[in-house]
Amino acid sequence: MPKEAVFTMKLENSLREGFIAAAKASHRPASQVMRELMREYIQRQNDRQAYDDWVVQKIKRGRQSIRTGEGTSNEDVEALFAERRTTLAGKM
């Protein structure tokens, strides 16, 4: 991969030395490890945003189902799971 940019960052000496030592121990250049870490960070951020978007949509669908009367009341859910807990407790 051709070098397209130079990335400069300020680090504490101990952090830099530890990173260089860890990269050498894995027999990989520090630049390769940094690229991998950057890609992983970008992926985590994208995954987090996708999850946040999914949660927002789930909440919207839930609220819409309540408005249209398709939801289940809290009392009905509590009763259903109380029954399930009783059934499971009897099996133990």
Secondary structure, DSSP 8 states (H G I E B T S, - for coil): ------------HHHHHHHHHHHHHTT--HHHHHHHHHHHHHHHHHHHHHHHHHHHHHHHHHHHHHHTT-S--HHHHHHHHHHHHHHHHHH-
